[in-house]
Amino acid sequence: MSLASALRSGDVAELPSRRDEDWHWTDLRGLIRTIPAGSPPGDAAALTPGVFDDLADETIVFLNGRRLSGSGPLVVAAGAPRTIALRFVSQAHETAHHCALSLDLAPGAVLTVLETYESAGAAYVADVEIDIRLGEGARLDRVALIDEADDAVAVSTAEVDLAAHAAFAQTALTSGAKRQRFETRLRHGAGADARLDGVYLLDGEQRGDLTTQVIHNHLGATTLQLTKGCVRGQARGVFQGRIIVNRGADGTDARMGHHALILSERAEVDAKPELEIYADDVSCSHGNTVGALDDEALFYMAQRGIPDAQARALLTEAFVGEVVDRIEHEGARDVARAWVAERLRAAA
């Protein structure tokens, strides 16, 4: 069951529900009673430049689920590193759309993908499926900024396959929606490396869900994962991270951390970090903390004349900044820092 299959069939019974363990906190069947009509093509002439356009060698736009240029899978050959901006834009109002994209990196290829989810509509349902395959020794850096409408339902799912000694690094930053889920399912090759990071900044009644599953089937692969979030108002943040180390995956190094701030009495965070280990000679750990801002730090800043709202924003920015600082692409890192600062200022 998935949102994509429900949109294709028009059958709400295909929607995932709270009875599905992985969707317990992001119930779509209880929310969507009828499948909306398909979204219209949208107005490409009304598009404004994307935040990553100037950093990319090429920009590919999906407008209401329709790709505006090119077709077929994106195939990246070995050679000079490339940067592609992917824009998923919803101009829809109370309609639904879906798109799918395949991305194949040849052995030794190096690519940066700068991804945005942009709202120019309201009350839409949007689904994106991305299939990513890395050849031996290939490297992909992925940065995603997710800005959906407050009343939208939006799901993005990536299936990632790593060949031997490939490297995949991802940072997803989201401000949530009525229901928003960004899911990554990754399978390791021998000696492959993965970094899966996330930030959620939620306010009002927004919900944001960052879900990952990593499977280790081969020797000597590494997974590093750090997610940090901040919720206020009546917002609800969800983090689900599952790392599976199967038999034969000796030498695995897998580390997962999730840490969240709850900044109002009615906000909520649901976290489910999981390790399933069936191999010997592995180094695996996970950590999870949920709390409030440090009262001593707030007092210290108040003593120096910093207004409370500004102090809270500064401390929160520093808290999630550890994740942003791990983005290796300098230009994308600067955009992500500005994105975080802007949303914290708006919430102050």
N, C-alpha and C positions, 0 to 999 in steps of 0.2 A: 504494500500500500504506500502511496506517495501522493503529494500534491500534483505532480506531473501526470500520473495515471488518471487522477480524478478529472483534471482539466481535459485530457484527451477523450475520456469516456463520458463526461458529464454526470457521473455517478458519485454522489457524496459518500456512498459507502466505501469508496476507494481512498477517502481521506484518512490519514493517520489520526488516532484518538488517544486519549489518556490510558486506554487499555494496552496500547503498545508501549512497552517499557521505555524505549528511547524517546517517546513523544509524550511522556506522562505530564510534563510541565508545559508543553506547547501543543495543546489539544486543538486540532483544526476541525475535526468533525463536530465538536460541540459548539464551534463558533460559526462555521459556514453551513447554512441550512440549504442553500441552493447554489449550484455552480453558476457564476455570472456569465453573461454573454461574452464572446470574444472581443478583445480590444480592437479599435480601428487602427489603421496604419500610423496615425500620428502625423505631426507637421514637422518635417525635418528642417524647414526654413526657420523655425522658431528656436532651434537649439542654440545655446550660447556655448562658448569654448569650455572645455573640461579643465579641471584643476591640474591634470597631469599632461595635457596636450603638449606643452612646451618641453617636457622632459622625454618625450617618446619619439622614436623613429617613425612610428605608424600609429594611427588611432583607428580603432574599429568600434562602431556604434551599433548597438541593438536598441531600436526604438519600438516600444510596445511589443517586444518579442521578435521584431523583424530586423535582420541584419541589413544595414544600409549600403555596404560595399563588400564585394567578394562573396565567395561561397566555399563550402567544403571545409575540411580540417585545416588548421594552421600548422604547417610543417616548417620547423626551424632546423636548418643545416648547421653543421659545425663551421666555425669561422669566427669573424669578429662578433663580440657580444652585441645583442640587440635589445631594444626596449620597446614594448608594445603597450599602449593604453587601451583598455577595454572599458567601454561605457555602456551600462545597462540603464536606459532611461525609460521611465514610466510617465507618459502623458495622459494616462487613462483615468477615467472617472467611472467607478462602480462597474468596471469590466475586468476581464482576466486575460493574461497572456503568458506564454511559455517560450523559452528558447533553449537551444542546446549548442554546445561548441566542443570540438575536439582539438587538443593541442598536443602535437608530437614533436619531441626534441630528439634529433639524431644523436648518436654517441659523440660526446665531447662538445655539444652545443651549449651556449650560455645565453640565457634570456632573463630579462626582468619584465614582469607583467604588473602594470599599475592599473588597478581595477576600481571602478566607481559604480555605485548603485544610487541613482538620482531620481528624485521625485519631482514631477511637474504636473501632478494630478492628485486625486483623492479617492479613498475607499476602493482601491484596486486590489486585485490578487495577482501576484507576479511570481513566476517560478523560473529559475535558471539552473541548468545542469551543465557541468563542465567536466570533460574527461581529459586527464593529463597523463601523458606517458613520457618518461625520461629514459633515454638510452644510456648505455654504459658511460659513466664519467660525465654525464651532462649535469648542468646546474640551472635551476630556476629559482628566482626570487619573486615572490608574489606579495603585493601590498594591496589591501582592499579597504576602501572607505565606504561605509554603508549608511546612506542618508535617505531612508524611506519616509513616506508620509505617515503622520501619527496614526491615521485610521486605516493604513494599508495592512495587507497580509502578504508577506514576502519570504520566499525560501530560496536559498542558493546552496547547491550540493555539488561538491567536487570529489571525483574518484581519481586518486593519484597512484600511479604505479612507478616505482623506482627500480631501474636495473642496477646491476652491481656498481658500487662506488659512485652512484649519482648523488646529488645534493639538492635538497628542496628546503627553502626558507619562506615562511609565510607569517604575515602580520595582518590581522583583521581588526578593524575598528568600527564599532557600530553605535548608533544613537537609538536603536530600537524602532518599534512600530507597534501597531495594535497586536500583531504577532509577527515576529521576525526571527528567522533561523538561518545561521550560516554554518554549514556542516562540511567537514572534510574527512574523507576516508582514505587512508594511505596504507600502501603495502610496500614493505622494504625489500630491496635486493641485498646481496651480500656486501658488507662494508659500506652501505649507503648511510647518508646523514640526513636528518630532518629536524627542522626547528618550526614549531607550530605555536605562534603567540597570538594573543588577543587582548583587546580593550573594549569594555562596554561602559558607556556613560548614559545613564537612563534617568529620565525625569517624568513628571506628570503620571500618566497611566501607561507608559510605554513598556513593552516587553522585548527583551533581547535574549537570544539563545545562541551560544557558541558551543557547538558539539563536534567532537573529534573521535575518530577511532584509528588506531595505528596497529598494524599487524607485523610482527617480526617473525619471519620464517627462515631466515638465513643467518650465517655467522657474522658477528662483528659489526652490526648496524647500531646507529646511535639516534636517539630521539630526545630532544630538549624542548620543553614546553613551559611557557609562562603566560598566564592570563590574569589580568587585573581589571576590576570593575568598580563602579561607583553608582549607587542608586539612591534616589530621593523621591519625594512626593509619594505616589502610590505605585511606583515602578517596580518591575520584577525582572531580575536578572537570572539567567540560567547558564550554568557551565556543566557540561558533561564531557569527560575525557576518559577514554578507555584505551589502555595499552595492553596488547596480547602478545606474549612471548611464547611461541610454540616450540615443541621439541625440535632439537637440532639448531636452535638459534643461540647457541652458546656465544659468550663474549658480548652479548647485548648490553648497551648502556642506555638506560631510559630514565628520564627524570621529568616529573610533572609538578607544577605548582599553580595553585589558584588562590588569589587573595582579593577580598572585596571590602569596600566601605559601604555601610548603610548609614545614610545621613538624614533619615526621617523615620518616625515611628511606624509608618504604614508601608514603607518600602520593604522589599523581600528579596532574598537571594537563595536560590536552590543550587547546590553544588553536588556533583557526583563524580569524584575522581576514582578510577578503578585500575588496578593492575591484575592481570591474569598471567601467571608465570608457570610454564611447564618445562622449562629448560634449566640446566645447571650452569654454574660459572657465569652468572649475570650480575650486573649492578643496576638495581632499579629502586626508585623511591618516588613518593608523591607527598605533597603537603597541601593543606587547605586551611585558610583562616578567613573569618568574617568578623568585622568589628567596626568601630567608629574612629573618627579622627582623634589624635592624641591631645588630650586636654592640656597637658603641660606645654605642648608646642603652641597651642592656641593662646594660652595665657602669656607665654613668652612674646608672641607677636603682638598681642594686645598691649603689653607693657611698652612696646616700641611704637605705639600709635598706629598700628595697621588695623583698619576696620575689620570687623569680624567676617563679613562676606568675602572680602579680598583675601584674608588670611586662609579661610577655608578653601578658596579656589587655588591659592598657591600651594597649599599642602596636598590637595588632591592632584594637581598637575604634577607635582614631584612624585607622588605615589605611582601614578600610571606612567610617568616618564621613563621609568626603568624599562618598560616594554618598548616604548617608542625608540629609545636609544639603541635598541638591538637591530633596528632596520639599517641595513648596510648601504643602501642607495642614498646618498647624501640629499639629493633633491627631494626624493620621496619622504625622507625623514623630516625635512623641514616642513613639507606640506602636512604631514601627520601631526607635528607639534602645533602648527597653526590651527589645525582642525580641533585638537583637544582644547587649546586655549580658548577658541571661539565658543565652544559649547559650554565650557565651565563659566565663562563670563556671562553667557546668556542665562545660566541657571542661578547665578549669584543673586 
